[in-house]
Structure formats: C-alpha cells, structure tokens
C-alpha cells in the first residue's frame, strides 16, 4: 500500500516537473526571440548612425570647399 502511494507521489512530482520544464522552455524561446529582435534593432541603429555621420562629414566638407572658393556652383562663367 505504501509503495503505491509513494509511486503516485513520484508520478505526480514528475508531472509537475514536466510542466515546469515546458514552461521554462517556452520562456527561454520567448527570451531568445526578444534578444534576436533587440540585436536586429541595435544593428539598424548603428547603420542609421553611420549614415548620419557620413552625411554630416560630407556637409561639412562641402561648406569648407565653398568657403574657400574652390567650388562655386552659383557663379556663372
């Protein structure tokens, strides 16, 4: 009789363990998806920052050339 109760208790605990394991796997999968999305977003932000820097440098370079008089596109020949 006691062995049957022990066996039922063990089976119950194994069922709870399986349930907890499934929940942990689901949470792990969700966190992995969030991490992948955040890495993608971070990569996009770095690309955007790089493009803005290129535009800023080119703008400064054009102003320097224009102020030095080397390139004057407004002047008619």
Secondary structure, DSSP 8 states (H G I E B T S, - for coil): -HHHHHHHHHHHHHHHHHHHHHHHHHHHHHHHHHHHHHHHHHHHHHHHHHHHHHHHHHHHHHHHHHHHTS--SS---
